[in-house]
């Protein structure tokens, strides 16, 4: 996950002019990690015809298919074993249902 380090090292967090390319590479790296480690996510992206190569600039981020929160509440979509997850979040209004 080295794709995140340059973004985290950048001190001017609101300097979009100089961080857009770094942010885009971090998003693409993140998508590829999850795609590689989660077959259902890979299948969702393939069905949508999405590949990270389509995102050439930060303005292309809208091409990444969105997954509604409700999908996570009804489907187990993981890219790693649960025991390796440091943070487990719950949504408000769901009676503590994990997503």
C-alpha positions as CSV (number, residue, x, y, z in Angstrom):
1,X,0.0,0.0,0.0
2,X,2.9,2.4,-0.7
3,X,0.6,4.3,-3.0
4,X,-0.8,6.2,0.0
5,X,2.6,7.4,1.5
6,X,3.2,10.3,-0.9
7,X,-0.3,11.7,-0.1
8,X,0.1,11.3,3.6
9,X,3.6,13.0,3.5
10,X,2.2,16.1,1.7
11,X,1.9,18.8,4.3
12,X,-0.4,21.2,2.4
13,X,-3.7,19.2,2.6
14,X,-5.7,21.9,0.8
15,X,-3.3,22.4,-2.0
16,X,-5.3,20.5,-4.7
17,X,-3.2,21.8,-7.5
18,X,-0.2,19.9,-6.3
19,X,-2.0,16.9,-4.7
20,X,-4.6,16.0,-7.3
21,X,-2.2,13.7,-9.2
22,X,-1.0,12.1,-5.9
23,X,-4.6,11.7,-4.7
24,X,-5.6,10.1,-8.0
25,X,-2.8,7.6,-7.8
26,X,-3.7,6.7,-4.2
27,X,-7.4,6.1,-5.2
28,X,-6.3,3.9,-8.1
29,X,-4.0,2.0,-5.9
30,X,-6.7,1.5,-3.3
31,X,-9.2,0.3,-6.0
32,X,-6.7,-2.2,-7.4
33,X,-5.9,-3.5,-3.9
34,X,-9.6,-4.2,-3.2
35,X,-10.2,-5.5,-6.7
36,X,-7.3,-8.0,-6.3
37,X,-8.3,-9.1,-2.8
38,X,-12.1,-9.2,-3.1
39,X,-13.6,-11.2,-6.0
40,X,-17.2,-9.8,-5.5
41,X,-15.8,-6.2,-5.8
42,X,-13.8,-7.1,-8.9
43,X,-17.0,-8.6,-10.4
44,X,-19.0,-5.4,-9.6
45,X,-16.4,-3.3,-11.4
46,X,-16.2,-5.6,-14.4
47,X,-20.0,-5.6,-14.8
48,X,-19.8,-1.8,-14.7
49,X,-17.0,-1.9,-17.3
50,X,-14.7,0.0,-15.0
51,X,-10.9,-0.1,-15.0
52,X,-8.6,2.3,-13.2
53,X,-6.9,3.1,-16.5
54,X,-10.0,5.1,-17.4
55,X,-9.1,7.7,-14.7
56,X,-6.4,9.9,-16.2
57,X,-6.9,13.0,-14.0
58,X,-8.7,13.9,-10.8
59,X,-11.7,15.1,-12.7
60,X,-12.2,11.4,-13.8
61,X,-12.9,10.2,-10.3
62,X,-16.6,10.3,-11.0
63,X,-16.1,7.3,-13.2
64,X,-15.5,5.0,-10.2
65,X,-18.7,3.2,-9.6
66,X,-20.3,4.0,-6.2
67,X,-21.5,1.3,-3.9
68,X,-24.5,2.4,-1.8
69,X,-24.2,2.0,2.0
70,X,-27.1,-0.4,2.0
71,X,-25.1,-2.8,-0.2
72,X,-22.5,-3.1,2.6
73,X,-25.2,-3.7,5.2
74,X,-26.6,-6.6,3.2
75,X,-23.4,-8.1,1.7
76,X,-20.1,-9.2,3.2
77,X,-17.6,-7.4,1.1
78,X,-14.1,-7.7,2.5
79,X,-10.6,-7.4,1.1
80,X,-8.9,-8.9,4.2
81,X,-9.7,-11.3,7.0
82,X,-11.8,-9.8,9.8
83,X,-9.2,-10.5,12.4
84,X,-6.8,-8.2,10.5
85,X,-9.2,-5.3,10.5
86,X,-8.1,-2.6,13.0
87,X,-11.3,-0.6,12.8
88,X,-14.8,-1.9,12.6
89,X,-17.4,0.8,12.1
90,X,-21.1,0.8,12.5
91,X,-23.6,3.2,11.0
92,X,-26.1,5.2,13.0
93,X,-29.7,4.1,12.8
94,X,-28.9,0.5,12.0
95,X,-29.1,-1.0,15.5
96,X,-25.3,-1.6,15.5
97,X,-25.3,-3.5,12.2
98,X,-21.7,-3.8,11.0
99,X,-21.0,-2.5,7.5
